[in-house]
């Protein structure tokens, strides 16, 4: 009985040691970030924080990412992008999305 338990224990330890290697082979343990994707949208400025370099937009659907309309805060790639922006203004913008992180690369007032 002791010998059987020793064999079962050794087998369990061996299988456990192999799991991370198999998970990596199947792409399950990947730590690589997905490639950033460019997207475009229109929205209305709800908040601006020039010091933090952020703009909160209520934007329409984003076709490229299959996002529904929503309100979210975006980082600006450059502080000067805030020039000419004001709360309540309608804008057209381009941004780079990587997962749930989104950074505006271009923005202009359209109305």
N, CA, C and O atoms as CSV, one atom per row, in Angstrom:
chain,resi,resn,atom,element,x,y,z
A,1,UNK,N,N,0.820,-1.188,0.000
A,1,UNK,CA,C,0.000,0.000,0.000
A,1,UNK,C,C,0.870,1.260,0.000
A,1,UNK,O,O,0.583,2.220,-0.714
A,2,UNK,N,N,1.936,1.246,0.809
A,2,UNK,CA,C,2.838,2.386,0.863
A,2,UNK,C,C,3.509,2.606,-0.485
A,2,UNK,O,O,3.706,3.742,-0.919
A,3,UNK,N,N,3.858,1.501,-1.142
A,3,UNK,CA,C,4.505,1.600,-2.452
A,3,UNK,C,C,3.545,2.221,-3.473
A,3,UNK,O,O,3.965,3.043,-4.287
A,4,UNK,N,N,2.281,1.845,-3.440
A,4,UNK,CA,C,1.265,2.385,-4.348
A,4,UNK,C,C,1.085,3.883,-4.120
A,4,UNK,O,O,1.007,4.652,-5.077
A,5,UNK,N,N,1.019,4.294,-2.869
A,5,UNK,CA,C,0.888,5.721,-2.556
A,5,UNK,C,C,2.117,6.499,-3.031
A,5,UNK,O,O,1.986,7.616,-3.533
A,6,UNK,N,N,3.287,5.929,-2.880
A,6,UNK,CA,C,4.517,6.580,-3.341
A,6,UNK,C,C,4.496,6.762,-4.841
A,6,UNK,O,O,4.909,7.808,-5.342
A,7,UNK,N,N,4.019,5.759,-5.573
A,7,UNK,CA,C,3.943,5.840,-7.042
A,7,UNK,C,C,2.930,6.902,-7.450
A,7,UNK,O,O,3.205,7.708,-8.339
A,8,UNK,N,N,1.770,6.914,-6.816
A,8,UNK,CA,C,0.746,7.920,-7.132
A,8,UNK,C,C,1.255,9.331,-6.841
A,8,UNK,O,O,1.037,10.246,-7.636
A,9,UNK,N,N,1.929,9.508,-5.711
A,9,UNK,CA,C,2.472,10.813,-5.355
A,9,UNK,C,C,3.512,11.271,-6.387
A,9,UNK,O,O,3.485,12.419,-6.831
A,10,UNK,N,N,4.418,10.381,-6.762
A,10,UNK,CA,C,5.460,10.703,-7.741
A,10,UNK,C,C,4.830,11.062,-9.095
A,10,UNK,O,O,5.287,11.984,-9.769
A,11,UNK,N,N,3.787,10.335,-9.484
A,11,UNK,CA,C,3.105,10.626,-10.745
A,11,UNK,C,C,2.440,11.994,-10.694
A,11,UNK,O,O,2.537,12.765,-11.649
A,12,UNK,N,N,1.766,12.305,-9.588
A,12,UNK,CA,C,1.096,13.598,-9.433
A,12,UNK,C,C,2.102,14.745,-9.482
A,12,UNK,O,O,1.853,15.758,-10.135
A,13,UNK,N,N,3.221,14.595,-8.806
A,13,UNK,CA,C,4.265,15.627,-8.812
A,13,UNK,C,C,4.814,15.805,-10.226
A,13,UNK,O,O,5.017,16.933,-10.677
A,14,UNK,N,N,5.052,14.710,-10.916
A,14,UNK,CA,C,5.572,14.786,-12.284
A,14,UNK,C,C,4.609,15.476,-13.229
A,14,UNK,O,O,5.031,16.285,-14.055
A,15,UNK,N,N,3.322,15.174,-13.125
A,15,UNK,CA,C,2.318,15.813,-13.980
A,15,UNK,C,C,2.195,17.296,-13.671
A,15,UNK,O,O,2.055,18.112,-14.582
A,16,UNK,N,N,2.245,17.646,-12.400
A,16,UNK,CA,C,2.161,19.046,-12.006
A,16,UNK,C,C,3.342,19.835,-12.552
A,16,UNK,O,O,3.178,20.976,-12.985
A,17,UNK,N,N,4.504,19.253,-12.537
A,17,UNK,CA,C,5.698,19.926,-13.045
A,17,UNK,C,C,5.602,20.157,-14.549
A,17,UNK,O,O,6.194,21.104,-15.065
A,18,UNK,N,N,4.866,19.308,-15.256
A,18,UNK,CA,C,4.753,19.426,-16.713
A,18,UNK,C,C,3.707,20.448,-17.142
A,18,UNK,O,O,3.779,20.944,-18.266
A,19,UNK,N,N,2.744,20.781,-16.297
A,19,UNK,CA,C,1.638,21.663,-16.683
A,19,UNK,C,C,2.073,23.022,-17.207
A,19,UNK,O,O,1.578,23.416,-18.263
A,20,UNK,N,N,2.956,23.771,-16.559
A,20,UNK,CA,C,3.338,25.074,-17.105
A,20,UNK,C,C,3.932,24.970,-18.503
A,20,UNK,O,O,3.681,25.839,-19.338
A,21,UNK,N,N,4.706,23.939,-18.774
A,21,UNK,CA,C,5.306,23.789,-20.101
A,21,UNK,C,C,4.232,23.553,-21.145
A,21,UNK,O,O,4.295,24.136,-22.228
A,22,UNK,N,N,3.247,22.713,-20.850
A,22,UNK,CA,C,2.167,22.455,-21.800
A,22,UNK,C,C,1.282,23.680,-21.974
A,22,UNK,O,O,0.832,23.953,-23.087
A,23,UNK,N,N,1.022,24.419,-20.913
A,23,UNK,CA,C,0.205,25.627,-21.022
A,23,UNK,C,C,0.866,26.636,-21.944
A,23,UNK,O,O,0.189,27.287,-22.740
A,24,UNK,N,N,2.191,26.773,-21.845
A,24,UNK,CA,C,2.915,27.691,-22.712
A,24,UNK,C,C,2.837,27.229,-24.156
A,24,UNK,O,O,2.634,28.047,-25.054
A,25,UNK,N,N,2.992,25.946,-24.393
A,25,UNK,CA,C,2.913,25.419,-25.756
A,25,UNK,C,C,1.557,25.680,-26.380
A,25,UNK,O,O,1.466,25.868,-27.593
A,26,UNK,N,N,0.505,25.697,-25.583
A,26,UNK,CA,C,-0.842,25.911,-26.099
A,26,UNK,C,C,-1.229,27.382,-26.088
A,26,UNK,O,O,-2.367,27.718,-26.417
A,27,UNK,N,N,-0.315,28.262,-25.721
A,27,UNK,CA,C,-0.600,29.682,-25.706
A,27,UNK,C,C,-1.391,30.131,-24.495
A,27,UNK,O,O,-1.858,31.269,-24.463
A,28,UNK,N,N,-1.556,29.288,-23.512
A,28,UNK,CA,C,-2.371,29.628,-22.355
A,28,UNK,C,C,-1.620,30.437,-21.311
A,28,UNK,O,O,-2.246,31.128,-20.506
A,29,UNK,N,N,-0.319,30.370,-21.303
A,29,UNK,CA,C,0.453,31.066,-20.277
A,29,UNK,C,C,1.214,32.248,-20.867
A,29,UNK,O,O,2.193,32.710,-20.281
A,30,UNK,N,N,0.781,32.725,-21.992
A,30,UNK,CA,C,1.476,33.818,-22.658
A,30,UNK,C,C,1.349,35.113,-21.861
A,30,UNK,O,O,0.259,35.479,-21.423
A,31,UNK,N,N,2.474,35.799,-21.677
A,31,UNK,CA,C,2.451,37.092,-21.008
A,31,UNK,C,C,2.641,38.223,-22.008
A,31,UNK,O,O,2.712,39.388,-21.618
A,32,UNK,N,N,2.723,37.891,-23.293
A,32,UNK,CA,C,2.891,38.912,-24.319
A,32,UNK,C,C,1.617,39.732,-24.444
A,32,UNK,O,O,0.512,39.189,-24.417
A,33,UNK,N,N,1.778,41.037,-24.580
A,33,UNK,CA,C,0.623,41.918,-24.755
A,33,UNK,C,C,0.150,41.851,-26.202
A,33,UNK,O,O,0.959,41.699,-27.118
A,34,UNK,N,N,-1.170,41.964,-26.408
A,34,UNK,CA,C,-1.659,41.980,-27.784
A,34,UNK,C,C,-1.172,43.245,-28.477
A,34,UNK,O,O,-0.910,44.257,-27.827
A,35,UNK,N,N,-1.056,43.181,-29.781
A,35,UNK,CA,C,-0.597,44.343,-30.545
A,35,UNK,C,C,-1.601,45.478,-30.420
A,35,UNK,O,O,-2.809,45.248,-30.367
A,36,UNK,N,N,-1.094,46.702,-30.371
A,36,UNK,CA,C,-1.964,47.870,-30.299
A,36,UNK,C,C,-2.708,48.017,-31.623
A,36,UNK,O,O,-2.167,47.725,-32.689
A,37,UNK,N,N,-3.958,48.474,-31.539
A,37,UNK,CA,C,-4.790,48.634,-32.723
A,37,UNK,C,C,-5.263,50.074,-32.807
A,37,UNK,O,O,-5.673,50.657,-31.803
A,38,UNK,N,N,-5.208,50.652,-34.007
A,38,UNK,CA,C,-5.691,52.010,-34.218
A,38,UNK,C,C,-7.196,51.971,-34.433
A,38,UNK,O,O,-7.725,51.043,-35.044
A,39,UNK,N,N,-7.877,52.992,-33.922
A,39,UNK,CA,C,-9.323,53.090,-34.076
A,39,UNK,C,C,-9.718,54.564,-34.158
A,39,UNK,O,O,-8.943,55.448,-33.792
A,40,UNK,N,N,-10.935,54.814,-34.645
A,40,UNK,CA,C,-11.453,56.178,-34.813
A,40,UNK,C,C,-12.848,56.254,-34.220
A,40,UNK,O,O,-13.578,55.263,-34.202
A,41,UNK,N,N,-13.216,57.432,-33.733
A,41,UNK,CA,C,-14.569,57.616,-33.214
A,41,UNK,C,C,-14.892,59.098,-33.134
A,41,UNK,O,O,-14.025,59.952,-33.316
A,42,UNK,N,N,-16.155,59.385,-32.858
A,42,UNK,CA,C,-16.608,60.742,-32.586
A,42,UNK,C,C,-17.228,60.740,-31.208
A,42,UNK,O,O,-17.768,59.732,-30.752
A,43,UNK,N,N,-17.140,61.892,-30.547
A,43,UNK,CA,C,-17.711,61.959,-29.214
A,43,UNK,C,C,-17.842,63.387,-28.737
A,43,UNK,O,O,-17.519,64.334,-29.453
A,44,UNK,N,N,-18.326,63.524,-27.504
A,44,UNK,CA,C,-18.493,64.830,-26.869
A,44,UNK,C,C,-17.622,64.848,-25.617
A,44,UNK,O,O,-17.624,63.902,-24.829
A,45,UNK,N,N,-16.881,65.938,-25.448
A,45,UNK,CA,C,-15.988,66.078,-24.296
A,45,UNK,C,C,-16.817,66.294,-23.030
A,45,UNK,O,O,-17.625,67.219,-22.955
A,46,UNK,N,N,-16.608,65.437,-22.048
A,46,UNK,CA,C,-17.308,65.533,-20.764
A,46,UNK,C,C,-16.415,66.099,-19.673
A,46,UNK,O,O,-16.907,66.728,-18.736
A,47,UNK,N,N,-15.096,65.883,-19.782
A,47,UNK,CA,C,-14.144,66.402,-18.799
A,47,UNK,C,C,-12.769,66.495,-19.432
A,47,UNK,O,O,-12.422,65.720,-20.324
A,48,UNK,N,N,-11.987,67.466,-18.952
A,48,UNK,CA,C,-10.603,67.663,-19.411
A,48,UNK,C,C,-9.716,67.805,-18.188
A,48,UNK,O,O,-10.091,68.453,-17.211
A,49,UNK,N,N,-8.537,67.198,-18.243
A,49,UNK,CA,C,-7.552,67.381,-17.185
A,49,UNK,C,C,-6.203,67.566,-17.870
A,49,UNK,O,O,-5.470,66.606,-18.109
A,50,UNK,N,N,-5.892,68.825,-18.181
A,50,UNK,CA,C,-4.655,69.135,-18.902
A,50,UNK,C,C,-3.430,68.696,-18.103
A,50,UNK,O,O,-2.451,68.218,-18.676
A,51,UNK,N,N,-3.485,68.859,-16.785
A,51,UNK,CA,C,-2.351,68.493,-15.937
A,51,UNK,C,C,-2.068,66.987,-16.016
A,51,UNK,O,O,-0.912,66.572,-16.095
A,52,UNK,N,N,-3.133,66.174,-15.993
A,52,UNK,CA,C,-2.977,64.713,-16.070
A,52,UNK,C,C,-2.858,64.225,-17.512
A,52,UNK,O,O,-2.481,63.080,-17.758
A,53,UNK,N,N,-3.183,65.103,-18.464
A,53,UNK,CA,C,-3.114,64.706,-19.876
A,53,UNK,C,C,-4.209,63.730,-20.260
A,53,UNK,O,O,-3.973,62.778,-21.005
A,54,UNK,N,N,-5.437,63.976,-19.735
A,54,UNK,CA,C,-6.557,63.088,-20.036
A,54,UNK,C,C,-7.777,63.868,-20.514
A,54,UNK,O,O,-7.940,65.051,-20.215
A,55,UNK,N,N,-8.624,63.177,-21.260
A,55,UNK,CA,C,-9.894,63.734,-21.708
A,55,UNK,C,C,-10.944,62.633,-21.559
A,55,UNK,O,O,-10.721,61.486,-21.947
A,56,UNK,N,N,-12.091,63.005,-20.990
A,56,UNK,CA,C,-13.198,62.052,-20.850
A,56,UNK,C,C,-14.190,62.345,-21.958
A,56,UNK,O,O,-14.647,63.476,-22.124
A,57,UNK,N,N,-14.518,61.300,-22.717
A,57,UNK,CA,C,-15.405,61.447,-23.867
A,57,UNK,C,C,-16.598,60.509,-23.777
A,57,UNK,O,O,-16.471,59.353,-23.372
A,58,UNK,N,N,-17.764,61.028,-24.164
A,58,UNK,CA,C,-18.937,60.183,-24.389
A,58,UNK,C,C,-18.891,59.934,-25.895
A,58,UNK,O,O,-19.251,60.809,-26.682
A,59,UNK,N,N,-18.451,58.751,-26.293
A,59,UNK,CA,C,-18.238,58.493,-27.714
A,59,UNK,C,C,-19.230,57.486,-28.265
A,59,UNK,O,O,-19.837,56.703,-27.534
A,60,UNK,N,N,-19.371,57.536,-29.572
A,60,UNK,CA,C,-20.238,56.587,-30.259
A,60,UNK,C,C,-19.550,55.249,-30.401
A,60,UNK,O,O,-18.448,55.054,-29.888
A,61,UNK,N,N,-20.200,54.314,-31.103
A,61,UNK,CA,C,-19.598,52.985,-31.302
A,61,UNK,C,C,-18.253,53.083,-32.021
A,61,UNK,O,O,-18.036,53.970,-32.845
A,62,UNK,N,N,-17.364,52.158,-31.694
A,62,UNK,CA,C,-16.046,52.097,-32.339
A,62,UNK,C,C,-16.036,50.820,-33.179
A,62,UNK,O,O,-15.889,49.716,-32.655
A,63,UNK,N,N,-16.195,50.995,-34.493
A,63,UNK,CA,C,-16.315,49.867,-35.419
A,63,UNK,C,C,-15.112,48.925,-35.357
A,63,UNK,O,O,-15.275,47.707,-35.284
A,64,UNK,N,N,-13.907,49.490,-35.387
A,64,UNK,CA,C,-12.686,48.676,-35.447
A,64,UNK,C,C,-12.530,47.721,-34.267
A,64,UNK,O,O,-11.955,46.640,-34.401
A,65,UNK,N,N,-13.048,48.132,-33.111
A,65,UNK,CA,C,-12.880,47.331,-31.889
A,65,UNK,C,C,-14.167,46.643,-31.440
A,65,UNK,O,O,-14.193,45.903,-30.456
A,66,UNK,N,N,-15.232,46.912,-32.191
A,66,UNK,CA,C,-16.556,46.368,-31.840
A,66,UNK,C,C,-16.990,46.826,-30.443
A,66,UNK,O,O,-17.605,46.070,-29.690
A,67,UNK,N,N,-16.653,48.092,-30.112
A,67,UNK,CA,C,-17.061,48.674,-28.833
A,67,UNK,C,C,-18.397,49.367,-29.012
A,67,UNK,O,O,-18.628,49.990,-30.047
A,68,UNK,N,N,-19.273,49.277,-28.039
A,68,UNK,CA,C,-20.517,50.056,-28.093
A,68,UNK,C,C,-20.230,51.499,-27.681
A,68,UNK,O,O,-19.127,51.819,-27.238
A,69,UNK,N,N,-21.221,52.354,-27.829
A,69,UNK,CA,C,-21.096,53.731,-27.339
A,69,UNK,C,C,-20.915,53.682,-25.824
A,69,UNK,O,O,-21.539,52.869,-25.143
A,70,UNK,N,N,-20.061,54.555,-25.306
A,70,UNK,CA,C,-19.817,54.611,-23.858
A,70,UNK,C,C,-19.102,55.903,-23.504
A,70,UNK,O,O,-18.698,56.661,-24.387
A,71,UNK,N,N,-18.950,56.148,-22.230
A,71,UNK,CA,C,-18.170,57.286,-21.735
A,71,UNK,C,C,-16.936,56.717,-21.071
A,71,UNK,O,O,-17.025,55.842,-20.210
A,72,UNK,N,N,-15.764,57.228,-21.486
A,72,UNK,CA,C,-14.521,56.747,-20.897
A,72,UNK,C,C,-13.445,57.822,-20.941
A,72,UNK,O,O,-13.537,58.780,-21.708
A,73,UNK,N,N,-12.434,57.653,-20.118
A,73,UNK,CA,C,-11.317,58.595,-20.052
A,73,UNK,C,C,-10.154,58.044,-20.865
A,73,UNK,O,O,-9.783,56.877,-20.740
A,74,UNK,N,N,-9.590,58.909,-21.698
A,74,UNK,CA,C,-8.454,58.558,-22.549
A,74,UNK,C,C,-7.243,59.372,-22.129
A,74,UNK,O,O,-7.379,60.523,-21.713
A,75,UNK,N,N,-6.064,58.782,-22.237
A,75,UNK,CA,C,-4.805,59.521,-22.088
A,75,UNK,C,C,-4.530,60.197,-23.430
A,75,UNK,O,O,-4.963,59.705,-24.472
A,76,UNK,N,N,-3.826,61.301,-23.410
A,76,UNK,CA,C,-3.385,61.994,-24.631
A,76,UNK,C,C,-1.906,61.695,-24.832
A,76,UNK,O,O,-1.134,61.731,-23.874
A,77,UNK,N,N,-1.492,61.396,-26.089
A,77,UNK,CA,C,-0.082,61.078,-26.331
A,77,UNK,C,C,0.818,62.283,-26.102
A,77,UNK,O,O,1.968,62.146,-25.686
A,78,UNK,N,N,0.268,63.484,-26.384
A,78,UNK,CA,C,1.053,64.716,-26.218
A,78,UNK,C,C,0.211,65.760,-25.493
A,78,UNK,O,O,-0.978,65.890,-25.783
A,79,UNK,N,N,0.793,66.502,-24.562
A,79,UNK,CA,C,0.041,67.524,-23.826
A,79,UNK,C,C,-0.591,68.579,-24.733
A,79,UNK,O,O,-1.654,69.111,-24.415
A,80,UNK,N,N,0.051,68.881,-25.852
A,80,UNK,CA,C,-0.479,69.931,-26.739
A,80,UNK,C,C,-1.785,69.537,-27.433
A,80,UNK,O,O,-2.449,70.394,-28.015
A,81,UNK,N,N,-2.158,68.283,-27.383
A,81,UNK,CA,C,-3.429,67.856,-27.982
A,81,UNK,C,C,-4.630,68.470,-27.272
A,81,UNK,O,O,-5.718,68.525,-27.847
A,82,UNK,N,N,-4.458,68.933,-26.036
A,82,UNK,CA,C,-5.551,69.530,-25.269
A,82,UNK,C,C,-5.919,70.928,-25.785
A,82,UNK,O,O,-7.006,71.424,-25.489
A,83,UNK,N,N,-5.025,71.567,-26.553
A,83,UNK,CA,C,-5.272,72.921,-27.066
A,83,UNK,C,C,-6.529,72.948,-27.941
A,83,UNK,O,O,-6.713,72.116,-28.829
A,84,UNK,N,N,-7.384,73.930,-27.659
A,84,UNK,CA,C,-8.603,74.104,-28.444
A,84,UNK,C,C,-9.761,73.225,-27.999
A,84,UNK,O,O,-10.868,73.359,-28.522
A,85,UNK,N,N,-9.533,72.339,-27.057
A,85,UNK,CA,C,-10.602,71.468,-26.580
A,85,UNK,C,C,-11.349,72.137,-25.431
A,85,UNK,O,O,-10.761,72.889,-24.654
A,86,UNK,N,N,-12.638,71.862,-25.328
A,86,UNK,CA,C,-13.450,72.404,-24.245
A,86,UNK,C,C,-14.601,71.447,-23.949
A,86,UNK,O,O,-15.087,70.738,-24.829
A,87,UNK,N,N,-15.014,71.448,-22.710
A,87,UNK,CA,C,-16.130,70.594,-22.305
A,87,UNK,C,C,-17.359,70.949,-23.132
A,87,UNK,O,O,-17.669,72.125,-23.321
A,88,UNK,N,N,-18.055,69.932,-23.623
A,88,UNK,CA,C,-19.260,70.128,-24.428
A,88,UNK,C,C,-19.017,70.132,-25.926
A,88,UNK,O,O,-19.964,70.031,-26.706
A,89,UNK,N,N,-17.750,70.247,-26.344
A,89,UNK,CA,C,-17.423,70.269,-27.776
A,89,UNK,C,C,-17.493,68.862,-28.366
A,89,UNK,O,O,-17.111,67.884,-27.725
A,90,UNK,N,N,-17.988,68.783,-29.602
A,90,UNK,CA,C,-18.011,67.509,-30.324
A,90,UNK,C,C,-16.658,67.358,-31.024
A,90,UNK,O,O,-16.151,68.302,-31.631
A,91,UNK,N,N,-16.087,66.159,-30.929
A,91,UNK,CA,C,-14.765,65.915,-31.507
A,91,UNK,C,C,-14.731,64.621,-32.306
A,91,UNK,O,O,-15.540,63.710,-32.125
A,92,UNK,N,N,-13.765,64.594,-33.186
A,92,UNK,CA,C,-13.425,63.380,-33.923
A,92,UNK,C,C,-12.021,63.026,-33.447
A,92,UNK,O,O,-11.162,63.903,-33.353
A,93,UNK,N,N,-11.777,61.745,-33.145
A,93,UNK,CA,C,-10.464,61.410,-32.611
A,93,UNK,C,C,-9.993,60.047,-33.102
A,93,UNK,O,O,-10.772,59.182,-33.501
A,94,UNK,N,N,-8.688,59.911,-33.049
A,94,UNK,CA,C,-8.023,58.654,-33.415
A,94,UNK,C,C,-7.270,58.201,-32.177
A,94,UNK,O,O,-6.644,59.005,-31.487
A,95,UNK,N,N,-7.338,56.902,-31.903
A,95,UNK,CA,C,-6.637,56.418,-30.720
A,95,UNK,C,C,-6.058,55.037,-30.953
A,95,UNK,O,O,-6.438,54.309,-31.870
A,96,UNK,N,N,-5.137,54.718,-30.091
A,96,UNK,CA,C,-4.467,53.422,-30.120
A,96,UNK,C,C,-4.983,52.632,-28.921
A,96,UNK,O,O,-4.936,53.108,-27.786
A,97,UNK,N,N,-5.469,51.434,-29.181
A,97,UNK,CA,C,-6.019,50.615,-28.108
A,97,UNK,C,C,-5.191,49.359,-27.926
A,97,UNK,O,O,-4.848,48.678,-28.892
A,98,UNK,N,N,-4.877,49.064,-26.684
A,98,UNK,CA,C,-4.179,47.829,-26.340
A,98,UNK,C,C,-4.902,47.262,-25.126
A,98,UNK,O,O,-4.700,47.716,-24.000
A,99,UNK,N,N,-5.743,46.269,-25.367
A,99,UNK,CA,C,-6.605,45.770,-24.301
A,99,UNK,C,C,-7.603,46.850,-23.939
A,99,UNK,O,O,-8.291,47.372,-24.817
A,100,UNK,N,N,-7.697,47.191,-22.682
A,100,UNK,CA,C,-8.609,48.244,-22.247
A,100,UNK,C,C,-7.914,49.601,-22.108
A,100,UNK,O,O,-8.551,50.582,-21.724
A,101,UNK,N,N,-6.631,49.665,-22.413
A,101,UNK,CA,C,-5.908,50.934,-22.379
A,101,UNK,C,C,-6.062,51.620,-23.729
A,101,UNK,O,O,-5.841,51.002,-24.770
A,102,UNK,N,N,-6.441,52.895,-23.716
A,102,UNK,CA,C,-6.625,53.633,-24.965
A,102,UNK,C,C,-5.936,54.995,-24.850
A,102,UNK,O,O,-6.106,55.712,-23.864
A,103,UNK,N,N,-5.158,55.335,-25.878
A,103,UNK,CA,C,-4.409,56.593,-25.882
A,103,UNK,C,C,-4.730,57.348,-27.175
A,103,UNK,O,O,-4.554,56.824,-28.275
A,104,UNK,N,N,-5.202,58.585,-27.021
A,104,UNK,CA,C,-5.545,59.413,-28.181
A,104,UNK,C,C,-4.273,59.925,-28.839
A,104,UNK,O,O,-3.399,60.492,-28.183
A,105,UNK,N,N,-4.184,59.713,-30.162
A,105,UNK,CA,C,-3.032,60.177,-30.936
A,105,UNK,C,C,-3.371,61.414,-31.746
A,105,UNK,O,O,-2.470,62.160,-32.129
A,106,UNK,N,N,-4.660,61.652,-32.020
A,106,UNK,CA,C,-5.102,62.839,-32.769
A,106,UNK,C,C,-6.539,63.140,-32.357
A,106,UNK,O,O,-7.341,62.230,-32.149
A,107,UNK,N,N,-6.858,64.443,-32.238
A,107,UNK,CA,C,-8.215,64.854,-31.857
A,107,UNK,C,C,-8.484,66.233,-32.433
A,107,UNK,O,O,-7.613,67.102,-32.403
A,108,UNK,N,N,-9.717,66.442,-32.971
A,108,UNK,CA,C,-10.074,67.770,-33.485
A,108,UNK,C,C,-11.538,68.046,-33.220
A,108,UNK,O,O,-12.377,67.145,-33.257
A,109,UNK,N,N,-11.830,69.310,-32.952
A,109,UNK,CA,C,-13.204,69.755,-32.710
A,109,UNK,C,C,-13.920,69.779,-34.056
A,109,UNK,O,O,-13.388,70.285,-35.044
A,110,UNK,N,N,-15.146,69.221,-34.084
A,110,UNK,CA,C,-15.916,69.209,-35.331
A,110,UNK,C,C,-17.265,69.908,-35.193
A,110,UNK,O,O,-18.012,69.989,-36.167
A,111,UNK,N,N,-17.584,70.401,-34.037
A,111,UNK,CA,C,-18.863,71.092,-33.900
A,111,UNK,C,C,-19.029,71.728,-32.563
A,111,UNK,O,O,-20.059,72.349,-32.298
